[in-house]
Amino acid sequence: MGRALDNRMGGFMIAQVARMLRENNIELPYSLYVVNSVQEEIGLRGAAMVSRTIQPHVALITDVTHDTSTPGINRIKYGSIKSGEGPSIALGRQYKISLPT
């Protein structure tokens, strides 16, 4: 448990991907931007600024999720997600970000 641990773990994960690509001399046939943004809970502020600058065709987002074996979480609605059983993959809605300029 710690402050902003979700952002720190997400940053660690994407940094490891970048490290592995470099250490293995993997050349990709496209541009790859590795970004760690914050403030998604209050209007996607970090992601909005980055997406306007980069204008990506595809974005893969890493974040935390809830362990649905916790009492009070509806497994029918959220699926069976248990800590220690590997990653979970979800398809989220597409957001259109509109912030004042």
HELIX and SHEET records of a PDB file:
HELIX    1   1 LEU A    5  GLU A   23  1                                  19    
HELIX    2   2 GLU A   40  ILE A   42  5                                   3    
HELIX    3   3 ARG A   45  ILE A   54  1                                  10    
HELIX    4   4 ARG A   75  TYR A   78  1                                   4    
END                                                                             
